[in-house]
Each structure stands twice: as C-alpha cells, then as structure tokens.
Amino acid sequence: MSGLYDDIRESVSYIKKRVKIRPTYGIVLGSGLGGLVGKIDVKAKMPYGEIPGFSVSTVEGLHAGNLIIGRLSGKRVVVMEGRVHYYEGYSMKDITFPIRVMKALGVTSLILTSAVGAMNPHLTPGALVVITDHINLMGDNPLIGTNDERLGPRFPDMSMPYNRNYILRIEKAALDLKIPLKRGVLVAVAGPNLETAAEYRFLRRIGADIVGMSIIPENIVAIHSGMKVLGISIVTDQALPDCLKPVDIKEIVKVAKQGEKKLRELISEFLRRF
C-alpha cells in the first residue's frame, strides 16, 4: 500500500504542474453522461493516458477518458469524463485510483453518476434516481490488502455511504427545477453481461431498485478517504424479470444522453446552492 501512496503523489504532482486551481468538488461522469463538460469553465484537460497511474477505458465510444479541472456553478471542480470498469480486466485499485487522486488534490465532496437498469417497476427509462444506499455484489473490494493509515482507516464505517444532507439538498433543487427525482438502492455486479431474468428477480428481492457495474468501488474508496458522496443514476432500461426483453447497448446510450440534460441541470444547481 505504500506503493499506492507514492503513486498518488506522483499523479498529483503531474496534475498540479499543469493547473493552478485546487478543486474541492469531484464528479465522475458515467456512460453517455459527458454533456456536463460543456458547462464547465475548463482550465485544464488531460487525457487519462498522460496521467501517471491512470488507466484508459477499453469501451469504445462510451467514455472520453479525460480529467478536466475548472469551474462549474462558481465551484472549483475536477471531473472524470468517463471511467474504467472492473469488467475491463482492471483491478479495484486501478478503477478507484482517480478517486484517491481527487482526494489528494483537495476534493472533499464527490458526485458519482452512472447509467443503470431498473428492477423497480416505478422507475422507467429516463428517470433520475438519487442513490440512498447500495449492495456490493461485485465479488471484490478496493480496500482488501494492507491498509495505509495515511489514506484512511482499516475499518471505515459505511452507515451513511451517500450523504443524507446532500440527498435532501438535491431533492430540493430537483423540486425547484421541476425535475422528477426518485430515491433508490443500487446494487453493483461485475458484468460485462447483463443479467438473466432469475438474477433480476433475485436482485429485486434482496432490496435493490437499480443495478449497474460501477459507482460502489468508487464510493467505498471515497468514504475510506473521508469524502462526502452523492450518487445519481439515469435509468436506461427496465429490468423486469416477468417481461424481460433483449437490450440494445446503443439504445441504452441513447436514453442516457436524452436524460443527461436533466442531470446536467440538477448537478449544476446542486453545486450553485453551496
């Protein structure tokens, strides 16, 4: 783990040489959700492949793969324009490394976004869901291994993985903007295949409303690092086991992009109110 600490310092050193702004808010943009970048007063844009320690996405067309630092709604932000996933063959350390770097840059609050399927029949394609809790079924954990106390405690408390005050704040912003916003519990699986009808039925029965292949590892590391986290997902398809239909990935991305405008407005307003 001491190697991880040194890797973080190397990455931070590289970034600080290229931009003077010290961000306090971090944002991770999921599949098809990169439109928020257009609202940022960009001061620096760095491809992941140029930053020491960062991994590059192998999923073509879904993740731009840039780290952006600038201002959004008057706040200093660092934004991940896309992420890498566990199913791509990367380790948990790899996919959560940028979160460690954000913390070292000065980030205290993190906004995580993603595209998800919905087992809850009340959540239809295009719906925005603020995450209230999660279930980790990815079969791995980014904190496994020797713990480095400089990065966080051995046994971080997960009683509030998503900050309750932030949830109330974004719900108030959504109400004022007249943007429908639901609450939901996220379950994360390893992927990359989508689930069978029996698996969707199981996930619903254990208490999940939505299912995805990301967010949770990033959340765990953020909590370990002492950050406050807000999670928001866009429902791109209904995963109802009794009427399950084949899913087209292109259609998922299309729905994500259609709902992204509302998400963009909501995040901008959330930040403006701080």
N, C-alpha and C positions, 0 to 999 in steps of 0.2 A: 504493500500500500504506500510505502514511502516513495516508490517509483511513480505512483499516480499523483502524489502531491507535487513532485518535481515536474511532471508532465503538464500539470495545470499551470504552474508558474511559468513554464516556457511558452505555453499558448497565450497566457495573459500578457506576457512581455511583448510578444509579437503584435497583439492587438493594440496595446497601449502606444506602441511606436507609430501607429497609423491613424489614431484618432484621439483627440483630447477629451471628448465627452465621456463622463463616467456614469453609466446607466444605473438607474435604481429599479426599473421595471424590466422584466424579461417576458418575451412572448414566443411561443412555439406554434408555427402555422402548419396544420395538417394537410392531407391530400385535397387539392383543389381549393385551398383557402388562402392563397397567396395574394389576393387582391388588396389586403390591408396595407401592403407595402406602398401602394400608390398614395396613401395618405400621410406617409412619413416624410419629414424633412430630413433626408438622408445625408449624413456626414461621412459615412464610410460604408463600403460594400465589399466584403471579402468572400470569395468562393471557399467552400469548406476545404477543398483540396490544397489550398495555400496555407491553411492554418495548422500549425503543429498539433498533432493529436486528434484532429477532427477526421471523421470517416465520411466517405462520399456515398450518396444513395445510388443503388443499382436499379431502382424502379424508374424507368424512363417516362418522362412527361408529367410525373406527379409531384416531384419535389425539385425545386430550382437549385437548392443547395448553396445558399448564400447566407452569411452572417451580416446583418445590417444594424448599424448603430446610428441613432439620430434622435429626433424629437417627434412625439405624437401627442396631440392634445396638450401641448406645453410640457410634457414629461419626457425625461431622458430615458430612452428605451434601447434595448438590444433585442433584435428579432431574428429568430431562426426561420428562414424561408424554406421550409421543408425539414424533414428529419430522416434519420436512418432507423431501420426496424430490426428487431430480433430475428425475424424470419429471413432476412437477407444473409444471415450467417455471422452477423456481428455479435460480439459478447455484450452482456449487460453493461459492462464497464464502457464499451465503445459507444453504445447508444445514449448513455447518460453523461458522458464526458462533457458535452457542451453545457449541461446544467451546472456542473462543477465550475466550469469556467465563468459562467454568468455570475455565480455567487462570488467568485474571486474578483470579478470586475466591480462588485458593489451592489449587485441586484439583491433586493430584499423581498420582492413580490414577483410571483411568476404566474403567467396566464398560459394555460395549456389548451390547445384546440385539436379537434380530430373529426373525421367522418366516421359514423357508426351505423350499424344495423339496429333495428328496434324490435324487441320481443313484446314490449308493452303495446297492446293494440291501440292505445290512445295517442301514440306517437307516430305520426305519419311522415312520409318523405318531405324534407324541407324544414321540419320542426327543429327549433333550437332547444337544447337541453343543458341546464346548468347541473354539473355533477355534484351530488351531495355526499357520496361515499363510493367505495369500489371493492371489487373482489378480484384478487390476483390468481388467475389460473394459467399463467404463462409457464409455470414449471421451473422458474428461476427467480432470483432476487439480486439486484445490483449490490447489495450490502454483504453478500456472502464472501467470506475470506477474512483476513486480518483487518481489524478496524484501526484507522488512523484518527486519533482524537482531534487532530488539527482540522479534520473535515467534518466531524460530527460524533455523537455518542454511539457506543456499541449497540444499545437497545433503544432506538428512537421511538417515542410514543406516537401512535397512529390513531388516537381517539378523534382527531379532527384533521384528516388528510386534506380537506378542502375548507378553507377558512369561512366560518359561518357569517361573519360580518361582511365579507366580500360577496357571499351569496345574496345576502339581503340588499347590499348596495346595487348589485347588477340587476336584481329583480325590480328595484325601484326605478332604475334607469330604463329598463325594458317597459315598465308600466307607463312612464312619462313619454317614451318614444312610440308607444302603442305597438310594440313588437312582442308577439306572443313568446313566452319563455316558460318551459316546463322544468320540473325537477326530475332527476333520475339517478339510479345507481348503475355505475359502469362495471362491466366485467371484461377483463382483457384475456385473450387467448394468444397462443404463439403464432398461429397462421402458418403459411400464407393462404391455405384453403379456407373457403367459407364453411360454415357449419352445416351438419345434417339436420333434418327435422327433429330427430331424437335429441341431438345436442342442444338445439334452440329450446326445446321443451325443458330440458334439464336446467339450462341457464336461467330460464324464467322462474322455475320452481325454487331455485336457491336464492332468489331475491333480486335478480338483475333486470333492469329495464332496457339497457342498451349494451351492445357488445362491439369491441374494437380490438386492435392489435398494437396499441400504443398507450401513451399517457401514464399508465401506472408505474413503470420503472422510473420515468422522469419525476413523477410525484414523490416516490419513495426517497429518491436522492435529494430532492428539494426539501422535504421535511427533515431528512437527516442533516441537511446543511443549515437548517434554521429559517428557511423561507416560508412565507405565507403563499398559499396556492389557490388559484381559481381555475376551474376546469369547465370548458364549454364544448359541446359537440353538436354537429349537424347530423340529423338522421337522413341517410341517403337511400335506405331501403327498409322495408318491413320484413322482419324475420319471424313470420307467424307459422309455426310448425304444421298446422292443420290445413294451410292453403299455401304452402311454400312453392315459389316459382324460381326458375333459374335466374341468376343475377348477372347482368352485363356490367363489367367494370367501367366501361365508357359511360354508361348511364349513371353509375354511382358518382363519377367525377362531374358529370353534367349537373346532377341535382345539387352536389356540394357547391358548385360555382353559382348556381341560382340562389342558394340560401346564403351565400357568403356576403352579399351586400348587407343583409340584416346583421350578421355577425360583426362586420366591419363597423357599422354604425354603433353597435352596442359596446364594443370594446373601446372605441374612441370616446364615447360618452362616459363610460366607467372610469377611464383614466382622467378625463376632464374634471370629474367631480372630486378628485382627491385634492 
